[in-house]
Amino acid sequence: MQKKLYYKVRLSYDTEAENPTITEEDLPRVLWAFANKTDVILTCGAFRGKDIISVLPDYGAMLGYHRGAKLDVYSFKDYRIEFGDKAERKIGDLRLLLKEARDENNYLEQSKILLLK
């Protein structure tokens, strides 16, 4: 059985703030909203892209820990044994896709401007 990857959407710098956890299915939409500062509706709620500070792997959720658990060196060792660098690679791959989409969008916008002249 393949385990799910979870990601934490950081909306506040406050360490006590409740940062939502999303699944890998919602990750592309959150990264798109973050990159383009647009609003997004997910299974766990709605977010304003301009409020998203970061999107990082939620190691505790992937290991099945409760939300307030403090991770230690052994927790990260367990994560590496079970998942490797799968969560980090997925973010990296999506970041490249977003960059390509942005470049394509910029190209299309520039083409429209040239056609209007």
Beta strands, then each sheet from edge to edge (+ up, - down):
strand 1: 6-10
strand 2: 21-23
strand 3: 39-42
strand 4: 45-48
strand 5: 54-57
sheet 1: 2+ 1- 5+
sheet 2: 3+ 4-
end
